[in-house]
Amino acid sequence: MTYNVTRENRELLEKHRHDPASLSVQLYHDHWTLNSGSKFLYNSPSAALLEEIRAYRMPVDLLELLDQANVPFYDGCMIVELQDFREPRAVKDKKAAEEAKSGVADIMRVVLRPNPETLWADLRILNQKNGDKWTDQKALELEAKILLATAPPLCLHPDPHIGRMANSILRVSMPRTPPPLRPRKRKLESTEADELARARKAKILQFMNPQRNRSATPRCVVIPIRPIIGLTIWL
């Protein structure tokens, strides 16, 4: 557990600024690529990787593939380079506008950190490499060694104010969630969707109206009680 995530990420990126990134993602208007390879659509199942990057989480489902591909890890974390080729919405700087037209990407690096789920996946991968010979006790011992090597020292001070301070620092120092990596809907598409939603809502309200198929003009109904006497009721 890191108490100042932003500072730790900044130090990690500075330490490995000349090293290659673990992965690189290229973002375009209608598709995205991984390591400048095949094209993927933003609504494809592979786009789940973008959500993991946006949440600063290591992709658990891809750990085995990343291990087979010898993807570099840095201090137990992944460094992902985002190359955004999408033209910004509002460009005030003339130089930035020229770079956007020339196809120059906006590059930034983010750190993906492990969590208990990725730790368990790492143990499972290591067990498979050793022929699935580990016992539960052996796996727990190895997990304890990994936690001792990666986790910061625990604060065992009995004062509860120290814990509140540590939690406050952790909450404030968490990296801000970046904007969605998937492209937003166009204004025209969202307007059409809103119009359809409003029409559907009006139709449902009209269907639920009890006076929908009822005439406002009173009708005269004659209910016979006897063959000679009739009762008139106005509705």
Buried (B, 14 or more C-beta within 10 A) or exposed (E): EBBBBBEBBEEBBEEBEEEEBBBBBBBBEEBBBBEEEEEBEBEEEEBEBBEBBBEBBBBBEBBBEBBEEEBEBBBBBBBBBBBBBBEEEEBEEEEEBEBBEEEEBBEEBBBBBBEEEBBEBBBBBBBEEEEEEBEEEEBEEBBEEBEEEBEEEEEEEEEEEEEEEBEEBBEEBEBEEEEEBBBEEEEEEEEEEEEEEEEEEEEEEEEEEEEEEEEEEEEEEEEEEEEEEEEEEEE
